[in-house]
Amino acid sequence: MNKTQMSKIAAASILATALISSAGVAHAGKQGFEKCSGIAKAGMNDCGTSTHGCAGFAESDGHVEEWIYVPEGTCEKIVGAALKEAAPQPVSEPAEEVMEQS
């Protein structure tokens, strides 16, 4: 393998790592926005539901499970909309308490 091939492989690896790393962030939410359900138009939802796993797969307008991101404080002002509750975050104990319990 020559230097040119090694450089291309290294560049591809760095790019792939960056893309994979940023992909997880997109699902974490958007700062300054909230998930608002019941107002997404068909094909315009932002994420999956119990019936499908991807954005853009809403089959009808206003389905109760389909949601989109809206600026914080906006969802409660829209008729027929409801805040989609965020998944509970795991609670971790401080390191000191963990050490005491051991």
Jmol script that loads the backbone (N, CA, C; Angstrom):
load data "model"
ATOM      1  N   MET A   1       0.854  -1.165   0.000  1.00  0.00           N
ATOM      2  CA  MET A   1       0.000   0.000   0.000  1.00  0.00           C
ATOM      3  C   MET A   1       0.907   1.236   0.000  1.00  0.00           C
ATOM      4  N   ASN A   2       0.622   2.177  -0.898  1.00  0.00           N
ATOM      5  CA  ASN A   2       1.475   3.361  -0.965  1.00  0.00           C
ATOM      6  C   ASN A   2       0.888   4.489  -0.103  1.00  0.00           C
ATOM      7  N   LYS A   3       1.618   5.601  -0.032  1.00  0.00           N
ATOM      8  CA  LYS A   3       1.208   6.723   0.821  1.00  0.00           C
ATOM      9  C   LYS A   3      -0.119   7.331   0.382  1.00  0.00           C
ATOM     10  N   THR A   4      -0.367   7.400  -0.912  1.00  0.00           N
ATOM     11  CA  THR A   4      -1.609   7.979  -1.417  1.00  0.00           C
ATOM     12  C   THR A   4      -2.805   7.144  -0.966  1.00  0.00           C
ATOM     13  N   GLN A   5      -2.704   5.842  -1.080  1.00  0.00           N
ATOM     14  CA  GLN A   5      -3.795   4.960  -0.653  1.00  0.00           C
ATOM     15  C   GLN A   5      -4.026   5.076   0.853  1.00  0.00           C
ATOM     16  N   MET A   6      -2.937   5.136   1.612  1.00  0.00           N
ATOM     17  CA  MET A   6      -3.057   5.255   3.067  1.00  0.00           C
ATOM     18  C   MET A   6      -3.711   6.576   3.443  1.00  0.00           C
ATOM     19  N   SER A   7      -3.380   7.646   2.735  1.00  0.00           N
ATOM     20  CA  SER A   7      -3.976   8.956   3.005  1.00  0.00           C
ATOM     21  C   SER A   7      -5.468   8.943   2.727  1.00  0.00           C
ATOM     22  N   LYS A   8      -5.865   8.304   1.625  1.00  0.00           N
ATOM     23  CA  LYS A   8      -7.279   8.215   1.283  1.00  0.00           C
ATOM     24  C   LYS A   8      -8.049   7.401   2.316  1.00  0.00           C
ATOM     25  N   ILE A   9      -7.469   6.313   2.758  1.00  0.00           N
ATOM     26  CA  ILE A   9      -8.116   5.471   3.768  1.00  0.00           C
ATOM     27  C   ILE A   9      -8.253   6.239   5.078  1.00  0.00           C
ATOM     28  N   ALA A  10      -7.210   6.958   5.460  1.00  0.00           N
ATOM     29  CA  ALA A  10      -7.262   7.741   6.702  1.00  0.00           C
ATOM     30  C   ALA A  10      -8.327   8.827   6.612  1.00  0.00           C
ATOM     31  N   ALA A  11      -8.398   9.519   5.486  1.00  0.00           N
ATOM     32  CA  ALA A  11      -9.394  10.576   5.310  1.00  0.00           C
ATOM     33  C   ALA A  11     -10.804  10.000   5.343  1.00  0.00           C
ATOM     34  N   ALA A  12     -11.006   8.869   4.711  1.00  0.00           N
ATOM     35  CA  ALA A  12     -12.317   8.221   4.707  1.00  0.00           C
ATOM     36  C   ALA A  12     -12.713   7.785   6.118  1.00  0.00           C
ATOM     37  N   SER A  13     -11.756   7.294   6.881  1.00  0.00           N
ATOM     38  CA  SER A  13     -12.033   6.871   8.259  1.00  0.00           C
ATOM     39  C   SER A  13     -12.442   8.057   9.129  1.00  0.00           C
ATOM     40  N   ILE A  14     -11.737   9.165   8.959  1.00  0.00           N
ATOM     41  CA  ILE A  14     -12.060  10.366   9.740  1.00  0.00           C
ATOM     42  C   ILE A  14     -13.450  10.876   9.380  1.00  0.00           C
ATOM     43  N   LEU A  15     -13.755  10.911   8.103  1.00  0.00           N
ATOM     44  CA  LEU A  15     -15.065  11.364   7.653  1.00  0.00           C
ATOM     45  C   LEU A  15     -16.175  10.448   8.173  1.00  0.00           C
ATOM     46  N   ALA A  16     -15.963   9.155   8.089  1.00  0.00           N
ATOM     47  CA  ALA A  16     -16.963   8.198   8.564  1.00  0.00           C
ATOM     48  C   ALA A  16     -17.192   8.353  10.065  1.00  0.00           C
ATOM     49  N   THR A  17     -16.130   8.541  10.823  1.00  0.00           N
ATOM     50  CA  THR A  17     -16.255   8.724  12.264  1.00  0.00           C
ATOM     51  C   THR A  17     -17.037   9.994  12.579  1.00  0.00           C
ATOM     52  N   ALA A  18     -16.753  11.064  11.863  1.00  0.00           N
ATOM     53  CA  ALA A  18     -17.468  12.326  12.082  1.00  0.00           C
ATOM     54  C   ALA A  18     -18.953  12.176  11.769  1.00  0.00           C
ATOM     55  N   LEU A  19     -19.275  11.498  10.678  1.00  0.00           N
ATOM     56  CA  LEU A  19     -20.676  11.316  10.303  1.00  0.00           C
ATOM     57  C   LEU A  19     -21.419  10.456  11.319  1.00  0.00           C
ATOM     58  N   ILE A  20     -20.788   9.408  11.777  1.00  0.00           N
ATOM     59  CA  ILE A  20     -21.413   8.528  12.761  1.00  0.00           C
ATOM     60  C   ILE A  20     -21.612   9.269  14.076  1.00  0.00           C
ATOM     61  N   SER A  21     -20.640  10.055  14.486  1.00  0.00           N
ATOM     62  CA  SER A  21     -20.732  10.806  15.736  1.00  0.00           C
ATOM     63  C   SER A  21     -21.852  11.824  15.688  1.00  0.00           C
ATOM     64  N   SER A  22     -22.003  12.513  14.579  1.00  0.00           N
ATOM     65  CA  SER A  22     -23.034  13.547  14.487  1.00  0.00           C
ATOM     66  C   SER A  22     -24.423  12.947  14.321  1.00  0.00           C
ATOM     67  N   ALA A  23     -24.527  11.738  13.827  1.00  0.00           N
ATOM     68  CA  ALA A  23     -25.836  11.117  13.623  1.00  0.00           C
ATOM     69  C   ALA A  23     -26.565  10.926  14.946  1.00  0.00           C
ATOM     70  N   GLY A  24     -25.860  10.555  15.996  1.00  0.00           N
ATOM     71  CA  GLY A  24     -26.480  10.363  17.306  1.00  0.00           C
ATOM     72  C   GLY A  24     -26.997  11.654  17.905  1.00  0.00           C
ATOM     73  N   VAL A  25     -26.356  12.745  17.626  1.00  0.00           N
ATOM     74  CA  VAL A  25     -26.739  14.031  18.176  1.00  0.00           C
ATOM     75  C   VAL A  25     -28.083  14.477  17.618  1.00  0.00           C
ATOM     76  N   ALA A  26     -28.367  14.170  16.396  1.00  0.00           N
ATOM     77  CA  ALA A  26     -29.615  14.604  15.776  1.00  0.00           C
ATOM     78  C   ALA A  26     -30.832  14.057  16.498  1.00  0.00           C
ATOM     79  N   HIS A  27     -30.726  12.891  17.108  1.00  0.00           N
ATOM     80  CA  HIS A  27     -31.853  12.288  17.791  1.00  0.00           C
ATOM     81  C   HIS A  27     -32.007  12.772  19.219  1.00  0.00           C
ATOM     82  N   ALA A  28     -31.023  13.475  19.717  1.00  0.00           N
ATOM     83  CA  ALA A  28     -31.062  13.907  21.093  1.00  0.00           C
ATOM     84  C   ALA A  28     -31.997  15.087  21.305  1.00  0.00           C
ATOM     85  N   GLY A  29     -32.369  15.793  20.281  1.00  0.00           N
ATOM     86  CA  GLY A  29     -33.230  16.951  20.404  1.00  0.00           C
ATOM     87  C   GLY A  29     -32.529  18.194  19.916  1.00  0.00           C
ATOM     88  N   LYS A  30     -33.281  19.264  19.853  1.00  0.00           N
ATOM     89  CA  LYS A  30     -32.733  20.525  19.383  1.00  0.00           C
ATOM     90  C   LYS A  30     -32.839  21.538  20.507  1.00  0.00           C
ATOM     91  N   GLN A  31     -31.742  22.192  20.809  1.00  0.00           N
ATOM     92  CA  GLN A  31     -31.735  23.209  21.848  1.00  0.00           C
ATOM     93  C   GLN A  31     -32.701  24.333  21.472  1.00  0.00           C
ATOM     94  N   GLY A  32     -33.562  24.728  22.409  1.00  0.00           N
ATOM     95  CA  GLY A  32     -34.503  25.799  22.166  1.00  0.00           C
ATOM     96  C   GLY A  32     -35.793  25.358  21.488  1.00  0.00           C
ATOM     97  N   PHE A  33     -35.941  24.054  21.262  1.00  0.00           N
ATOM     98  CA  PHE A  33     -37.135  23.518  20.615  1.00  0.00           C
ATOM     99  C   PHE A  33     -37.767  22.457  21.503  1.00  0.00           C
ATOM    100  N   GLU A  34     -39.039  22.175  21.253  1.00  0.00           N
ATOM    101  CA  GLU A  34     -39.745  21.126  21.969  1.00  0.00           C
ATOM    102  C   GLU A  34     -40.486  20.243  20.963  1.00  0.00           C
ATOM    103  N   LYS A  35     -40.756  19.007  21.370  1.00  0.00           N
ATOM    104  CA  LYS A  35     -41.476  18.077  20.510  1.00  0.00           C
ATOM    105  C   LYS A  35     -42.969  18.326  20.674  1.00  0.00           C
ATOM    106  N   CYS A  36     -43.635  18.569  19.556  1.00  0.00           N
ATOM    107  CA  CYS A  36     -45.063  18.882  19.577  1.00  0.00           C
ATOM    108  C   CYS A  36     -45.800  17.851  18.726  1.00  0.00           C
ATOM    109  N   SER A  37     -46.702  17.112  19.352  1.00  0.00           N
ATOM    110  CA  SER A  37     -47.411  16.058  18.629  1.00  0.00           C
ATOM    111  C   SER A  37     -48.813  16.493  18.245  1.00  0.00           C
ATOM    112  N   GLY A  38     -49.341  15.812  17.230  1.00  0.00           N
ATOM    113  CA  GLY A  38     -50.701  16.051  16.784  1.00  0.00           C
ATOM    114  C   GLY A  38     -50.842  17.122  15.717  1.00  0.00           C
ATOM    115  N   ILE A  39     -49.746  17.701  15.261  1.00  0.00           N
ATOM    116  CA  ILE A  39     -49.841  18.781  14.273  1.00  0.00           C
ATOM    117  C   ILE A  39     -49.034  18.515  13.000  1.00  0.00           C
ATOM    118  N   ALA A  40     -48.321  17.407  12.963  1.00  0.00           N
ATOM    119  CA  ALA A  40     -47.486  17.113  11.791  1.00  0.00           C
ATOM    120  C   ALA A  40     -48.354  16.803  10.568  1.00  0.00           C
ATOM    121  N   LYS A  41     -47.962  17.316   9.436  1.00  0.00           N
ATOM    122  CA  LYS A  41     -48.628  17.008   8.170  1.00  0.00           C
ATOM    123  C   LYS A  41     -48.098  15.671   7.653  1.00  0.00           C
ATOM    124  N   ALA A  42     -48.860  15.003   6.815  1.00  0.00           N
ATOM    125  CA  ALA A  42     -48.434  13.727   6.227  1.00  0.00           C
ATOM    126  C   ALA A  42     -47.079  13.892   5.555  1.00  0.00           C
ATOM    127  N   GLY A  43     -46.157  12.999   5.913  1.00  0.00           N
ATOM    128  CA  GLY A  43     -44.817  13.021   5.333  1.00  0.00           C
ATOM    129  C   GLY A  43     -43.899  14.089   5.891  1.00  0.00           C
ATOM    130  N   MET A  44     -44.329  14.827   6.914  1.00  0.00           N
ATOM    131  CA  MET A  44     -43.530  15.932   7.443  1.00  0.00           C
ATOM    132  C   MET A  44     -43.160  15.769   8.915  1.00  0.00           C
ATOM    133  N   ASN A  45     -43.293  14.568   9.476  1.00  0.00           N
ATOM    134  CA  ASN A  45     -42.959  14.338  10.873  1.00  0.00           C
ATOM    135  C   ASN A  45     -41.443  14.309  11.071  1.00  0.00           C
ATOM    136  N   ASP A  46     -40.995  14.542  12.310  1.00  0.00           N
ATOM    137  CA  ASP A  46     -39.564  14.613  12.597  1.00  0.00           C
ATOM    138  C   ASP A  46     -38.952  13.313  13.110  1.00  0.00           C
ATOM    139  N   CYS A  47     -39.740  12.310  13.459  1.00  0.00           N
ATOM    140  CA  CYS A  47     -39.139  11.064  13.942  1.00  0.00           C
ATOM    141  C   CYS A  47     -40.164   9.933  13.889  1.00  0.00           C
ATOM    142  N   GLY A  48     -39.733   8.751  14.301  1.00  0.00           N
ATOM    143  CA  GLY A  48     -40.578   7.570  14.236  1.00  0.00           C
ATOM    144  C   GLY A  48     -41.625   7.508  15.330  1.00  0.00           C
ATOM    145  N   THR A  49     -42.527   6.549  15.192  1.00  0.00           N
ATOM    146  CA  THR A  49     -43.592   6.298  16.176  1.00  0.00           C
ATOM    147  C   THR A  49     -43.691   4.799  16.402  1.00  0.00           C
ATOM    148  N   SER A  50     -44.787   4.365  16.986  1.00  0.00           N
ATOM    149  CA  SER A  50     -44.976   2.929  17.210  1.00  0.00           C
ATOM    150  C   SER A  50     -45.247   2.187  15.909  1.00  0.00           C
ATOM    151  N   THR A  51     -45.584   2.912  14.829  1.00  0.00           N
ATOM    152  CA  THR A  51     -45.912   2.252  13.566  1.00  0.00           C
ATOM    153  C   THR A  51     -44.816   2.346  12.509  1.00  0.00           C
ATOM    154  N   HIS A  52     -43.843   3.216  12.704  1.00  0.00           N
ATOM    155  CA  HIS A  52     -42.720   3.341  11.774  1.00  0.00           C
ATOM    156  C   HIS A  52     -41.527   3.931  12.503  1.00  0.00           C
ATOM    157  N   GLY A  53     -40.344   3.825  11.905  1.00  0.00           N
ATOM    158  CA  GLY A  53     -39.137   4.241  12.604  1.00  0.00           C
ATOM    159  C   GLY A  53     -38.418   5.439  12.035  1.00  0.00           C
ATOM    160  N   CYS A  54     -39.015   6.163  11.110  1.00  0.00           N
ATOM    161  CA  CYS A  54     -38.260   7.234  10.465  1.00  0.00           C
ATOM    162  C   CYS A  54     -39.053   8.519  10.314  1.00  0.00           C
ATOM    163  N   ALA A  55     -38.310   9.624  10.187  1.00  0.00           N
ATOM    164  CA  ALA A  55     -38.916  10.914   9.886  1.00  0.00           C
ATOM    165  C   ALA A  55     -39.470  10.875   8.469  1.00  0.00           C
ATOM    166  N   GLY A  56     -40.532  11.630   8.245  1.00  0.00           N
ATOM    167  CA  GLY A  56     -41.103  11.725   6.911  1.00  0.00           C
ATOM    168  C   GLY A  56     -42.047  10.599   6.530  1.00  0.00           C
ATOM    169  N   PHE A  57     -42.408   9.748   7.482  1.00  0.00           N
ATOM    170  CA  PHE A  57     -43.274   8.609   7.173  1.00  0.00           C
ATOM    171  C   PHE A  57     -44.694   8.762   7.692  1.00  0.00           C
ATOM    172  N   ALA A  58     -45.074   9.928   8.178  1.00  0.00           N
ATOM    173  CA  ALA A  58     -46.450  10.133   8.652  1.00  0.00           C
ATOM    174  C   ALA A  58     -47.404   9.917   7.481  1.00  0.00           C
ATOM    175  N   GLU A  59     -48.425   9.111   7.697  1.00  0.00           N
ATOM    176  CA  GLU A  59     -49.363   8.779   6.625  1.00  0.00           C
ATOM    177  C   GLU A  59     -50.569   9.710   6.572  1.00  0.00           C
ATOM    178  N   SER A  60     -50.833  10.435   7.664  1.00  0.00           N
ATOM    179  CA  SER A  60     -51.987  11.337   7.670  1.00  0.00           C
ATOM    180  C   SER A  60     -51.653  12.612   8.440  1.00  0.00           C
ATOM    181  N   ASP A  61     -52.413  13.644   8.196  1.00  0.00           N
ATOM    182  CA  ASP A  61     -52.240  14.909   8.897  1.00  0.00           C
ATOM    183  C   ASP A  61     -52.755  14.789  10.330  1.00  0.00           C
ATOM    184  N   GLY A  62     -52.037  15.380  11.277  1.00  0.00           N
ATOM    185  CA  GLY A  62     -52.520  15.506  12.648  1.00  0.00           C
ATOM    186  C   GLY A  62     -52.607  14.251  13.475  1.00  0.00           C
ATOM    187  N   HIS A  63     -51.928  13.179  13.087  1.00  0.00           N
ATOM    188  CA  HIS A  63     -51.972  11.945  13.881  1.00  0.00           C
ATOM    189  C   HIS A  63     -51.391  12.224  15.265  1.00  0.00           C
ATOM    190  N   VAL A  64     -52.026  11.682  16.277  1.00  0.00           N
ATOM    191  CA  VAL A  64     -51.662  11.976  17.663  1.00  0.00           C
ATOM    192  C   VAL A  64     -50.224  11.560  18.006  1.00  0.00           C
ATOM    193  N   GLU A  65     -49.670  10.518  17.380  1.00  0.00           N
ATOM    194  CA  GLU A  65     -48.311  10.070  17.683  1.00  0.00           C
ATOM    195  C   GLU A  65     -47.242  10.834  16.905  1.00  0.00           C
ATOM    196  N   GLU A  66     -47.598  11.412  15.792  1.00  0.00           N
ATOM    197  CA  GLU A  66     -46.612  12.102  14.958  1.00  0.00           C
ATOM    198  C   GLU A  66     -46.269  13.460  15.571  1.00  0.00           C
ATOM    199  N   TRP A  67     -44.982  13.813  15.519  1.00  0.00           N
ATOM    200  CA  TRP A  67     -44.581  15.081  16.117  1.00  0.00           C
ATOM    201  C   TRP A  67     -43.536  15.783  15.272  1.00  0.00           C
ATOM    202  N   ILE A  68     -43.407  17.080  15.540  1.00  0.00           N
ATOM    203  CA  ILE A  68     -42.380  17.908  14.912  1.00  0.00           C
ATOM    204  C   ILE A  68     -41.767  18.801  15.986  1.00  0.00           C
ATOM    205  N   TYR A  69     -40.564  19.303  15.706  1.00  0.00           N
ATOM    206  CA  TYR A  69     -39.948  20.275  16.605  1.00  0.00           C
ATOM    207  C   TYR A  69     -40.537  21.652  16.333  1.00  0.00           C
ATOM    208  N   VAL A  70     -40.872  22.364  17.399  1.00  0.00           N
ATOM    209  CA  VAL A  70     -41.320  23.751  17.305  1.00  0.00           C
ATOM    210  C   VAL A  70     -40.549  24.545  18.357  1.00  0.00           C
ATOM    211  N   PRO A  71     -40.408  25.854  18.180  1.00  0.00           N
ATOM    212  CA  PRO A  71     -39.718  26.653  19.198  1.00  0.00           C
ATOM    213  C   PRO A  71     -40.400  26.492  20.561  1.00  0.00           C
ATOM    214  N   GLU A  72     -39.600  26.464  21.631  1.00  0.00           N
ATOM    215  CA  GLU A  72     -40.147  26.290  22.976  1.00  0.00           C
ATOM    216  C   GLU A  72     -41.240  27.308  23.259  1.00  0.00           C
ATOM    217  N   GLY A  73     -42.325  26.849  23.875  1.00  0.00           N
ATOM    218  CA  GLY A  73     -43.443  27.701  24.221  1.00  0.00           C
ATOM    219  C   GLY A  73     -44.484  27.829  23.119  1.00  0.00           C
ATOM    220  N   THR A  74     -44.209  27.275  21.952  1.00  0.00           N
ATOM    221  CA  THR A  74     -45.135  27.392  20.822  1.00  0.00           C
ATOM    222  C   THR A  74     -46.217  26.326  20.859  1.00  0.00           C
ATOM    223  N   CYS A  75     -45.877  25.106  21.216  1.00  0.00           N
ATOM    224  CA  CYS A  75     -46.812  23.982  21.127  1.00  0.00           C
ATOM    225  C   CYS A  75     -48.084  24.232  21.931  1.00  0.00           C
ATOM    226  N   GLU A  76     -47.949  24.766  23.119  1.00  0.00           N
ATOM    227  CA  GLU A  76     -49.126  24.980  23.962  1.00  0.00           C
ATOM    228  C   GLU A  76     -50.087  26.023  23.382  1.00  0.00           C
ATOM    229  N   LYS A  77     -49.638  26.791  22.411  1.00  0.00           N
ATOM    230  CA  LYS A  77     -50.476  27.816  21.788  1.00  0.00           C
ATOM    231  C   LYS A  77     -51.229  27.307  20.556  1.00  0.00           C
ATOM    232  N   ILE A  78     -50.923  26.077  20.105  1.00  0.00           N
ATOM    233  CA  ILE A  78     -51.521  25.534  18.890  1.00  0.00           C
ATOM    234  C   ILE A  78     -52.701  24.636  19.246  1.00  0.00           C
ATOM    235  N   VAL A  79     -53.858  24.923  18.672  1.00  0.00           N
ATOM    236  CA  VAL A  79     -55.061  24.126  18.923  1.00  0.00           C
ATOM    237  C   VAL A  79     -54.851  22.704  18.405  1.00  0.00           C
ATOM    238  N   GLY A  80     -55.137  21.726  19.247  1.00  0.00           N
ATOM    239  CA  GLY A  80     -55.005  20.322  18.865  1.00  0.00           C
ATOM    240  C   GLY A  80     -53.615  19.751  19.068  1.00  0.00           C
ATOM    241  N   ALA A  81     -52.686  20.560  19.562  1.00  0.00           N
ATOM    242  CA  ALA A  81     -51.311  20.111  19.773  1.00  0.00           C
ATOM    243  C   ALA A  81     -51.096  19.696  21.219  1.00  0.00           C
ATOM    244  N   ALA A  82     -50.105  18.862  21.432  1.00  0.00           N
ATOM    245  CA  ALA A  82     -49.733  18.428  22.779  1.00  0.00           C
ATOM    246  C   ALA A  82     -48.228  18.236  22.836  1.00  0.00           C
ATOM    247  N   LEU A  83     -47.632  18.615  23.954  1.00  0.00           N
ATOM    248  CA  LEU A  83     -46.201  18.371  24.122  1.00  0.00           C
ATOM    249  C   LEU A  83     -45.946  16.877  24.180  1.00  0.00           C
ATOM    250  N   LYS A  84     -44.975  16.427  23.427  1.00  0.00           N
ATOM    251  CA  LYS A  84     -44.571  15.022  23.468  1.00  0.00           C
ATOM    252  C   LYS A  84     -43.570  14.906  24.597  1.00  0.00           C
ATOM    253  N   GLU A  85     -43.849  14.061  25.544  1.00  0.00           N
ATOM    254  CA  GLU A  85     -42.970  13.932  26.697  1.00  0.00           C
ATOM    255  C   GLU A  85     -41.661  13.293  26.287  1.00  0.00           C
ATOM    256  N   ALA A  86     -40.590  13.847  26.811  1.00  0.00           N
ATOM    257  CA  ALA A  86     -39.267  13.292  26.554  1.00  0.00           C
ATOM    258  C   ALA A  86     -39.114  11.989  27.320  1.00  0.00           C
ATOM    259  N   ALA A  87     -38.318  11.097  26.777  1.00  0.00           N
ATOM    260  CA  ALA A  87     -38.028   9.842  27.463  1.00  0.00           C
ATOM    261  C   ALA A  87     -37.304  10.159  28.761  1.00  0.00           C
ATOM    262  N   PRO A  88     -37.625   9.484  29.851  1.00  0.00           N
ATOM    263  CA  PRO A  88     -36.950   9.764  31.113  1.00  0.00           C
ATOM    264  C   PRO A  88     -35.455   9.492  31.007  1.00  0.00           C
ATOM    265  N   GLN A  89     -34.682  10.400  31.570  1.00  0.00           N
ATOM    266  CA  GLN A  89     -33.233  10.251  31.560  1.00  0.00           C
ATOM    267  C   GLN A  89     -32.825   9.354  32.719  1.00  0.00           C
ATOM    268  N   PRO A  90     -31.851   8.457  32.509  1.00  0.00           N
ATOM    269  CA  PRO A  90     -31.410   7.602  33.602  1.00  0.00           C
ATOM    270  C   PRO A  90     -30.780   8.446  34.712  1.00  0.00           C
ATOM    271  N   VAL A  91     -31.083   8.073  35.927  1.00  0.00           N
ATOM    272  CA  VAL A  91     -30.534   8.789  37.074  1.00  0.00           C
ATOM    273  C   VAL A  91     -29.307   8.028  37.550  1.00  0.00           C
ATOM    274  N   SER A  92     -28.195   8.718  37.617  1.00  0.00           N
ATOM    275  CA  SER A  92     -26.982   8.068  38.106  1.00  0.00           C
ATOM    276  C   SER A  92     -26.635   8.626  39.466  1.00  0.00           C
ATOM    277  N   GLU A  93     -26.139   7.771  40.317  1.00  0.00           N
ATOM    278  CA  GLU A  93     -25.767   8.183  41.660  1.00  0.00           C
ATOM    279  C   GLU A  93     -24.384   8.813  41.626  1.00  0.00           C
ATOM    280  N   PRO A  94     -24.151   9.808  42.481  1.00  0.00           N
ATOM    281  CA  PRO A  94     -22.807  10.381  42.559  1.00  0.00           C
ATOM    282  C   PRO A  94     -21.799   9.317  42.951  1.00  0.00           C
ATOM    283  N   ALA A  95     -20.573   9.466  42.517  1.00  0.00           N
ATOM    284  CA  ALA A  95     -19.524   8.477  42.758  1.00  0.00           C
ATOM    285  C   ALA A  95     -19.325   8.211  44.241  1.00  0.00           C
ATOM    286  N   GLU A  96     -19.461   9.240  45.089  1.00  0.00           N
ATOM    287  CA  GLU A  96     -19.251   9.065  46.528  1.00  0.00           C
ATOM    288  C   GLU A  96     -20.264   8.085  47.103  1.00  0.00           C
ATOM    289  N   GLU A  97     -21.532   8.221  46.727  1.00  0.00           N
ATOM    290  CA  GLU A  97     -22.556   7.327  47.258  1.00  0.00           C
ATOM    291  C   GLU A  97     -22.354   5.912  46.773  1.00  0.00           C
ATOM    292  N   VAL A  98     -21.914   5.734  45.557  1.00  0.00           N
ATOM    293  CA  VAL A  98     -21.660   4.411  45.022  1.00  0.00           C
ATOM    294  C   VAL A  98     -20.546   3.747  45.804  1.00  0.00           C
ATOM    295  N   MET A  99     -19.527   4.496  46.137  1.00  0.00           N
ATOM    296  CA  MET A  99     -18.392   3.945  46.887  1.00  0.00           C
ATOM    297  C   MET A  99     -18.845   3.529  48.293  1.00  0.00           C
ATOM    298  N   GLU A 100     -19.722   4.316  48.935  1.00  0.00           N
ATOM    299  CA  GLU A 100     -20.182   4.003  50.273  1.00  0.00           C
ATOM    300  C   GLU A 100     -21.016   2.738  50.298  1.00  0.00           C
ATOM    301  N   GLN A 101     -21.776   2.480  49.240  1.00  0.00           N
ATOM    302  CA  GLN A 101     -22.646   1.314  49.197  1.00  0.00           C
ATOM    303  C   GLN A 101     -21.867   0.032  48.950  1.00  0.00           C
ATOM    304  N   SER A 102     -20.692   0.130  48.417  1.00  0.00           N
ATOM    305  CA  SER A 102     -19.911  -1.073  48.077  1.00  0.00           C
ATOM    306  C   SER A 102     -19.343  -1.742  49.291  1.00  0.00           C
TER     307      SER A 102
END
end "model"
wireframe off; spacefill off
backbone 0.3
color backbone group
